[in-house]
Amino acid sequence: MGTGNFETTIGLEVHVEMQTNSKLLSPSPVHYGDKPNTNTNVIDFGYPGVLPVANKGALEYGMRVALALHAQISPLIRWDRKNYFYPDNPKAYQTTQSQTPIGTNGYLDVTLADGTVKRVRIAEMHVEEDAGKNTHGSDGYSYVDLNRQGTPLIEIVSEPDLASPDEAYAYLEQLRQVILFTGVSEAKMQEGQMRADVNVSLRPFGSDQYGTKVEMKNINSFNYVRNALIFEEKRQAEVLRSGGVIQQETRRYDEPTKSTILMRVKEGADDYRYFPEPDLSPVVIDQKWIDEVAADLPKSSSERQEAYVNDLGIEPYDAEVLTQTLAMSDFYDATVASGADPKRAANYLIGDVNAYMNKNQVELQDTRLTPEHLAGMIKLIEDGTISTKQAKQVFEAIMIGEEPEAFAKKHGLVQLSDPDLLLGWITEVLDNNPQSIEDFKGGKDRATGYLIGQLMKMSKGQANPSVLNKLLLSELKKR
């Protein structure tokens, strides 16, 4: 792909916040949306003399991502300081893994819009700490919230293998899916849990030299990444066509104008003065530890889709919807494990449960529905205890935490299927309606409809229609 006579080259650096309980180097909790500066302590504030301690869980989460992306895990991790001054980073350096990234030489096979699969190589990935957050108020003041300071990140650096804005978009979408299914992050773009630094350059077709790259930092929407790249392709092509030179620079994407704006001429690695972190010991990662992490790694979305289609008979499209998130897929697995019919469980999750979540703007884990309750309701439908019509009321109840069978009994929603009980009513109704028996024998279909109506009245609407119908026809034939 490219613009005119130029070929586009794109590399992405993706930062993902990992949902550990505590921060990378301090015991402060990791929670999104809390009051500013409440999830902090002296380490996050960069007080002199404080000593950080590396979070083992953050390293294990980093290893999960490395394994999911087919990368080599480094046997020895040494921490490094990346020095820069910025108000949201009171230490004036970031603890990262410059020399010994947790993973190297990975890849992601990306399915493109035309169905072809492109392998995007991943150069390396690092576990590092996030910075705090600056807010520029309308009152003329700027505010710093250090709740995010020190949250563990994994940075995933691709090789420059992407050749168009659409390829970059597909890569990000599918990378997010892989990350979701490692369980290390919910990767919510709107909460800044996944952000991309974009590197893009143009070169004449056939040239073996890359053009000068331009970087755009911290873009937190896949659409914005695509729009920024579309603009940069055109901008750089126009500069090159008019005989100009692209300089190495950092630009900012501006959504209202869908354009990029120069921020600064690019700094080099020397500006960051990397040096080994003196306060943290190196970490040895042996094969036994890697094997333990691999054993805890959830199955990927593609493995799950395959199993749903081949083992449970689910339609491919439905299997795809069930694996949009790890939470939904795990919930489905647990519902089937609780004895629910796989197809009916899939239909409920894709239909009614998704509709409930959209209507109430909640995530699945924020509802009070449990796999056991969904499976319980499905079993009540399967064995004829409740009708599909009654199931609508039971469904509303289980979404707010009610136990399905207890709710159905308490509210008189249980269908009566006991043949002895139903036969007693049938005998009574037939004895009282000799004309209907004659009509039935004369081939008048409406006779059975009338009799069923009388029986439903007697049972206060609780008789199981299919059982009732079968028994009534059998009795009518005997008369």
C-alpha positions as CSV (number, residue, x, y, z in Angstrom):
1,M,0.0,0.0,0.0
2,G,1.1,3.6,-0.3
3,T,0.3,7.0,-1.7
4,G,1.2,7.7,-5.3
5,N,4.7,6.5,-6.0
6,F,5.5,6.0,-2.3
7,E,5.3,2.9,-0.1
8,T,4.1,3.3,3.5
9,T,6.0,1.7,6.4
10,I,4.3,1.5,9.9
11,G,5.6,0.3,13.2
12,L,3.5,0.4,16.4
13,E,4.5,0.6,20.1
14,V,1.5,-0.5,22.1
15,H,1.3,0.2,25.9
16,V,-1.2,-2.0,27.8
17,E,-1.9,-1.4,31.5
18,M,-1.9,-4.7,33.4
19,Q,-4.7,-5.3,36.0
20,T,-2.5,-6.4,38.9
21,N,-3.8,-5.7,42.5
22,S,-0.9,-3.4,43.2
23,K,1.6,-1.2,41.3
24,L,4.8,-2.3,39.7
25,L,7.2,-1.0,42.4
26,S,4.9,0.1,45.3
27,P,2.1,-1.5,47.3
28,S,-0.5,1.1,46.2
29,P,-3.7,-0.4,44.7
30,V,-4.4,-0.3,41.0
31,H,-8.0,1.0,40.5
32,Y,-9.4,3.1,37.7
33,G,-11.7,6.1,38.5
34,D,-10.9,6.6,42.2
35,K,-10.5,10.1,43.7
36,P,-7.2,11.8,42.5
37,N,-4.1,10.9,44.5
38,T,-5.8,8.4,46.8
39,N,-4.1,5.3,45.4
40,T,-0.6,6.6,46.1
41,N,2.3,6.4,48.6
42,V,5.8,7.8,49.1
43,I,7.2,5.6,46.4
44,D,4.7,6.9,43.8
45,F,5.5,10.5,44.9
46,G,9.2,9.9,44.4
47,Y,10.3,10.8,47.9
48,P,14.1,10.7,48.4
49,G,15.5,7.5,49.9
50,V,12.4,5.3,49.3
51,L,13.1,1.8,48.0
52,P,11.0,0.1,45.4
53,V,10.2,-3.6,45.3
54,A,9.3,-5.3,42.0
55,N,5.9,-6.9,41.7
56,K,6.2,-10.6,40.9
57,G,2.7,-10.7,39.5
58,A,3.5,-8.0,37.0
59,L,6.4,-10.0,35.6
60,E,4.3,-13.1,35.4
61,Y,1.6,-11.1,33.5
62,G,4.4,-9.9,31.1
63,M,5.4,-13.5,30.6
64,R,1.8,-14.4,29.8
65,V,1.7,-11.8,27.0
66,A,5.1,-12.9,25.7
67,L,4.0,-16.5,25.6
68,A,0.7,-15.6,23.8
69,L,2.7,-13.7,21.2
70,H,5.2,-16.6,20.6
71,A,8.1,-14.6,22.0
72,Q,11.3,-15.8,23.7
73,I,11.3,-14.9,27.4
74,S,14.6,-13.4,28.7
75,P,16.3,-15.6,31.3
76,L,17.6,-12.6,33.2
77,I,15.8,-9.3,33.7
78,R,17.8,-6.2,34.7
79,W,15.8,-3.0,35.3
80,D,16.8,0.3,33.7
81,R,16.1,4.0,34.4
82,K,14.8,6.1,31.5
83,N,15.4,9.7,32.6
84,Y,13.0,12.5,31.7
85,F,11.4,15.4,33.5
86,Y,7.7,15.8,33.3
87,P,5.1,17.0,35.9
88,D,3.2,13.6,35.9
89,N,6.4,11.7,36.8
90,P,7.8,13.1,40.1
91,K,10.8,10.8,40.2
92,A,12.0,12.3,36.8
93,Y,12.7,8.8,35.5
94,Q,10.8,5.7,34.5
95,T,11.7,2.2,35.6
96,T,11.7,0.0,32.4
97,Q,13.6,-2.9,30.7
98,S,15.7,-1.3,28.1
99,Q,18.5,-3.8,27.8
100,T,16.7,-7.0,28.8
101,P,13.1,-6.9,27.6
102,I,10.9,-9.6,29.0
103,G,10.1,-11.0,25.5
104,T,11.8,-10.8,22.1
105,N,11.2,-12.1,18.6
106,G,7.5,-12.7,18.8
107,Y,4.8,-12.5,16.2
108,L,1.1,-12.0,15.6
109,D,-0.7,-13.5,12.5
110,V,-3.2,-10.8,11.5
111,T,-6.2,-11.6,9.3
112,L,-6.7,-8.7,6.9
113,A,-10.0,-7.5,5.3
114,D,-9.5,-9.5,2.2
115,G,-9.0,-12.7,4.2
116,T,-5.2,-13.0,3.7
117,V,-3.1,-13.6,6.8
118,K,-0.1,-11.3,7.4
119,R,2.6,-12.2,10.0
120,V,3.6,-9.1,11.9
121,R,6.9,-9.6,13.8
122,I,7.2,-8.3,17.3
123,A,10.7,-7.1,18.1
124,E,10.4,-6.9,21.9
125,M,8.2,-6.2,24.8
126,H,9.0,-4.6,28.1
127,V,7.4,-4.5,31.5
128,E,7.6,-0.9,32.8
129,E,5.7,1.6,34.9
130,D,3.1,4.1,33.7
131,A,3.2,7.8,34.5
132,G,0.6,9.9,36.3
133,K,-2.0,12.0,34.5
134,N,-2.1,15.7,33.8
135,T,-5.4,17.6,33.6
136,H,-5.4,21.2,32.3
137,G,-8.3,22.9,34.0
138,S,-10.4,25.8,32.6
139,D,-9.4,27.8,35.7
140,G,-5.9,28.4,34.4
141,Y,-4.4,25.7,36.6
142,S,-2.9,22.3,35.7
143,Y,-3.5,19.3,38.0
144,V,-1.5,16.1,38.5
145,D,-3.2,12.9,39.6
146,L,-0.6,10.2,40.6
147,N,-3.1,7.3,40.9
148,R,-1.8,5.9,37.6
149,Q,1.8,6.6,38.5
150,G,3.6,3.2,38.8
151,T,0.8,1.1,37.3
152,P,2.5,-1.9,35.5
153,L,2.5,-1.6,31.7
154,I,3.6,-4.0,29.0
155,E,5.0,-2.2,26.0
156,I,4.8,-4.3,22.7
157,V,7.0,-3.0,19.9
158,S,6.3,-4.3,16.4
159,E,8.8,-4.5,13.5
160,P,7.9,-2.0,10.7
161,D,5.9,-4.7,9.0
162,L,2.6,-2.8,8.5
163,A,1.9,-1.2,5.2
164,S,-1.3,0.7,5.5
165,P,-3.7,2.4,8.0
166,D,-6.1,-0.5,7.6
167,E,-3.4,-3.1,8.4
168,A,-2.5,-1.1,11.5
169,Y,-6.1,-1.1,12.6
170,A,-6.5,-4.8,12.0
171,Y,-3.3,-5.5,14.0
172,L,-4.4,-3.4,16.9
173,E,-7.9,-5.1,17.0
174,Q,-6.4,-8.6,16.9
175,L,-3.6,-7.7,19.4
176,R,-6.2,-6.5,21.8
177,Q,-8.1,-9.8,21.4
178,V,-4.9,-11.7,22.3
179,I,-4.2,-9.6,25.3
180,L,-7.8,-9.9,26.5
181,F,-7.5,-13.7,26.5
182,T,-4.3,-13.7,28.5
183,G,-6.4,-12.2,31.4
184,V,-3.7,-9.5,32.1
185,S,-5.9,-6.5,31.1
186,E,-9.3,-5.5,30.0
187,A,-7.6,-3.2,27.5
188,K,-10.3,-0.5,27.6
189,M,-9.3,2.2,25.3
190,Q,-11.6,4.8,26.8
191,E,-9.9,4.3,30.2
192,G,-6.4,4.6,28.7
193,Q,-5.6,0.9,29.4
194,M,-4.4,0.5,25.8
195,R,-2.5,3.2,23.9
196,A,-0.4,3.3,20.8
197,D,2.7,5.2,19.7
198,V,2.7,5.2,15.9
199,N,5.8,5.4,13.7
200,V,5.3,6.0,10.0
201,S,7.5,6.7,7.1
202,L,7.3,6.8,3.3
203,R,9.8,5.7,0.7
204,P,9.8,5.5,-3.1
205,F,8.6,2.1,-4.4
206,G,11.5,-0.2,-4.9
207,S,13.8,1.6,-2.4
208,D,15.5,-0.6,0.1
209,Q,16.1,2.3,2.5
210,Y,13.3,3.3,5.0
211,G,12.2,6.9,4.9
212,T,12.6,9.2,7.9
213,K,10.0,8.2,10.5
214,V,7.5,10.5,12.2
215,E,6.2,9.4,15.6
216,M,2.7,10.1,17.1
217,K,2.4,9.3,20.8
218,N,-0.3,8.0,23.1
219,I,-3.3,7.6,20.7
220,N,-6.0,5.8,22.6
221,S,-8.5,4.8,19.9
222,F,-8.0,2.4,16.9
223,N,-10.0,4.8,14.7
224,Y,-7.7,7.7,15.7
225,V,-4.7,5.6,14.8
226,R,-6.1,4.9,11.4
227,N,-7.1,8.6,10.8
228,A,-3.7,9.8,11.9
229,L,-2.0,7.5,9.5
230,I,-4.2,8.4,6.6
231,F,-3.4,12.1,7.2
232,E,0.4,11.4,7.6
233,E,0.5,9.4,4.4
234,K,-0.9,12.3,2.5
235,R,1.2,15.0,4.3
236,Q,4.5,13.2,3.9
237,A,3.8,12.3,0.2
238,E,3.1,16.0,-0.5
239,V,6.3,17.1,1.2
240,L,8.4,14.5,-0.7
241,R,6.7,15.3,-4.0
242,S,7.5,19.0,-3.7
243,G,11.2,18.2,-3.0
244,G,11.0,18.8,0.7
245,V,12.6,16.7,3.5
246,I,10.8,14.8,6.3
247,Q,12.4,15.5,9.6
248,Q,12.4,13.1,12.5
249,E,9.7,14.6,14.8
250,T,7.0,13.9,17.2
251,R,3.5,15.0,16.2
252,R,0.1,15.0,17.9
253,Y,-3.1,13.7,16.4
254,D,-6.0,16.2,16.5
255,E,-9.4,14.5,16.1
256,P,-11.6,17.5,15.4
257,T,-9.5,18.4,12.3
258,K,-8.4,14.8,11.7
259,S,-4.9,16.1,11.2
260,T,-1.5,15.9,13.0
261,I,0.3,18.8,14.6
262,L,4.0,19.2,15.2
263,M,5.0,18.9,18.9
264,R,8.7,18.7,18.9
265,V,11.7,17.6,16.8
266,K,12.4,14.0,17.9
267,E,14.7,13.3,20.8
268,G,17.1,10.3,20.5
269,A,17.8,7.5,23.0
270,D,20.8,9.6,24.3
271,D,18.4,12.2,25.6
272,Y,16.9,9.5,28.0
273,R,20.3,8.6,29.6
274,Y,19.4,5.0,30.2
275,F,21.4,3.4,33.0
276,P,20.9,0.3,35.2
277,E,18.4,0.8,38.1
278,P,20.6,0.6,41.2
279,D,17.6,0.0,43.6
280,L,16.3,-3.2,42.1
281,S,18.0,-6.6,41.9
282,P,18.1,-8.5,38.6
283,V,15.5,-11.2,38.3
284,V,16.3,-14.7,37.0
285,I,13.6,-16.4,35.0
286,D,14.1,-20.2,34.8
287,Q,12.1,-22.7,32.6
288,K,10.2,-24.0,35.6
289,W,8.8,-20.6,36.3
290,I,7.9,-20.1,32.6
291,D,6.1,-23.5,32.6
292,E,4.1,-22.5,35.7
293,V,3.0,-19.3,34.0
294,A,2.2,-21.2,30.8
295,A,0.0,-23.6,32.7
296,D,-2.1,-20.7,34.0
297,L,-2.5,-19.0,30.6
298,P,-6.2,-19.1,29.5
299,K,-6.9,-20.7,26.1
300,S,-6.8,-18.2,23.2
301,S,-10.0,-17.0,21.5
302,S,-9.2,-18.9,18.3
303,E,-8.7,-22.2,20.3
304,R,-12.1,-21.6,22.1
305,Q,-13.9,-20.8,18.8
306,E,-12.6,-24.0,17.3
307,A,-13.8,-26.0,20.4
308,Y,-17.2,-24.4,20.4
309,V,-17.8,-25.2,16.7
310,N,-16.3,-28.7,16.7
311,D,-17.2,-30.0,20.2
312,L,-20.4,-28.1,21.0
313,G,-21.9,-27.7,17.6
314,I,-22.1,-23.9,17.8
315,E,-22.3,-21.8,14.6
316,P,-19.0,-20.2,13.7
317,Y,-20.5,-16.7,13.9
318,D,-22.0,-17.4,17.4
319,A,-18.6,-18.8,18.5
320,E,-17.0,-15.5,17.4
321,V,-19.5,-13.4,19.4
322,L,-19.0,-15.6,22.5
323,T,-15.2,-14.9,22.3
324,Q,-15.4,-11.1,22.0
325,T,-14.2,-10.9,25.6
326,L,-12.6,-13.3,28.1
327,A,-15.4,-12.6,30.6
328,M,-18.1,-13.7,28.2
329,S,-16.2,-16.8,27.0
330,D,-15.4,-17.9,30.6
331,F,-19.0,-17.3,31.6
332,Y,-20.2,-19.5,28.7
333,D,-17.8,-22.3,29.6
334,A,-19.0,-22.2,33.2
335,T,-22.7,-22.2,32.1
336,V,-22.1,-25.3,29.9
337,A,-20.1,-27.0,32.7
338,S,-23.1,-26.4,35.0
339,G,-25.1,-28.6,32.7
340,A,-26.8,-26.1,30.3
341,D,-27.5,-27.1,26.7
342,P,-24.6,-25.5,24.8
343,K,-26.8,-24.0,22.0
344,R,-29.5,-22.6,24.3
345,A,-26.8,-21.2,26.6
346,A,-25.1,-19.5,23.5
347,N,-28.5,-18.1,22.4
348,Y,-29.2,-16.6,25.8
349,L,-25.8,-15.0,26.2
350,I,-25.7,-13.6,22.6
351,G,-29.3,-12.5,22.7
352,D,-31.0,-11.7,26.0
353,V,-27.9,-11.2,28.2
354,N,-26.1,-8.9,25.6
355,A,-29.4,-6.9,25.2
356,Y,-29.6,-6.5,29.0
357,M,-26.0,-5.4,29.2
358,N,-26.5,-2.8,26.4
359,K,-29.7,-1.5,27.8
360,N,-28.3,-1.0,31.3
361,Q,-24.8,0.0,30.1
362,V,-23.1,-2.7,32.3
363,E,-20.4,-5.3,31.8
364,L,-21.2,-9.0,32.3
365,Q,-19.2,-9.1,35.5
366,D,-21.2,-6.1,36.9
367,T,-24.5,-7.9,36.7
368,R,-25.6,-10.4,39.4
369,L,-26.1,-13.2,36.9
370,T,-24.2,-16.4,37.6
371,P,-23.4,-19.3,35.3
372,E,-25.2,-21.6,37.7
373,H,-28.4,-19.6,37.6
374,L,-28.4,-19.3,33.8
375,A,-27.8,-23.1,33.5
376,G,-30.6,-23.6,36.1
377,M,-33.1,-21.6,34.1
378,I,-32.2,-23.4,30.9
379,K,-32.7,-26.8,32.6
380,L,-36.2,-25.6,33.8
381,I,-37.1,-24.8,30.2
382,E,-35.5,-28.1,28.8
383,D,-37.4,-30.3,31.3
384,G,-40.7,-28.5,30.7
385,T,-40.9,-27.0,34.3
386,I,-41.4,-23.5,32.8
387,S,-42.5,-22.4,29.3
388,T,-40.3,-20.2,27.1
389,K,-42.9,-17.5,27.8
390,Q,-42.5,-17.9,31.6
391,A,-38.8,-18.0,31.1
392,K,-38.9,-14.2,30.3
393,Q,-39.9,-13.5,33.9
394,V,-37.4,-15.9,35.3
395,F,-34.7,-14.4,33.1
396,E,-35.4,-10.9,34.5
397,A,-35.2,-12.3,38.0
398,I,-31.8,-14.2,37.5
399,M,-30.3,-11.0,36.1
400,I,-30.7,-9.4,39.5
401,G,-29.5,-12.4,41.5
402,E,-32.6,-14.6,42.1
403,E,-32.3,-18.4,42.1
404,P,-34.4,-19.6,39.1
405,E,-36.3,-22.6,40.5
406,A,-37.1,-20.9,43.8
407,F,-38.4,-17.8,41.9
408,A,-40.5,-19.9,39.5
409,K,-42.2,-21.7,42.4
410,K,-42.7,-18.6,44.5
411,H,-44.4,-16.8,41.6
412,G,-46.5,-19.7,40.3
413,L,-44.5,-20.0,37.1
414,V,-43.9,-23.8,37.3
415,Q,-45.7,-25.7,34.5
416,L,-47.7,-28.8,35.7
417,S,-46.5,-31.9,33.8
418,D,-47.6,-34.7,36.1
419,P,-49.7,-37.0,33.8
420,D,-51.9,-38.3,36.7
421,L,-52.9,-34.7,37.7
422,L,-53.5,-33.7,34.1
423,L,-55.5,-36.9,33.3
424,G,-57.9,-36.1,36.2
425,W,-58.7,-32.7,34.7
426,I,-59.0,-34.1,31.1
427,T,-61.5,-36.7,32.2
428,E,-63.6,-34.1,34.0
429,V,-63.5,-31.7,31.0
430,L,-64.4,-34.5,28.5
431,D,-67.3,-35.7,30.7
432,N,-68.7,-32.2,30.8
433,N,-68.3,-31.6,27.0
434,P,-69.8,-34.5,25.0
435,Q,-70.5,-32.2,22.0
436,S,-66.8,-31.4,21.7
437,I,-66.0,-35.2,21.6
438,E,-68.6,-35.5,18.7
439,D,-67.1,-32.5,16.9
440,F,-63.6,-34.0,17.2
441,K,-64.8,-37.3,15.8
442,G,-66.5,-35.3,13.0
443,G,-63.1,-33.8,12.1
444,K,-63.6,-30.4,13.5
445,D,-60.1,-29.2,14.6
446,R,-61.5,-26.3,16.7
447,A,-62.9,-28.8,19.2
448,T,-59.4,-29.6,20.6
449,G,-58.7,-25.8,20.8
450,Y,-61.8,-25.3,22.9
451,L,-61.0,-28.3,25.2
452,I,-57.4,-27.1,25.7
453,G,-58.7,-23.6,26.6
454,Q,-61.0,-25.2,29.3
455,L,-58.1,-27.2,30.7
456,M,-55.7,-24.2,30.8
457,K,-58.5,-22.4,32.8
458,M,-58.7,-25.3,35.3
459,S,-54.9,-25.3,35.7
460,K,-54.7,-21.5,36.0
461,G,-52.5,-21.5,33.0
462,Q,-49.9,-23.7,34.6
463,A,-50.4,-27.0,32.6
464,N,-47.6,-27.9,30.3
465,P,-49.2,-27.3,26.8
466,S,-47.3,-30.0,25.0
467,V,-47.9,-32.7,27.6
468,L,-51.5,-31.7,27.9
469,N,-52.1,-31.8,24.1
470,K,-50.6,-35.3,23.9
471,L,-52.7,-36.7,26.7
472,L,-55.9,-35.0,25.5
473,L,-55.5,-36.5,21.9
474,S,-54.9,-39.9,23.3
475,E,-58.0,-39.7,25.6
476,L,-60.2,-38.4,22.8
477,K,-59.2,-41.3,20.6
478,K,-60.3,-43.7,23.4
479,R,-63.8,-42.2,23.6
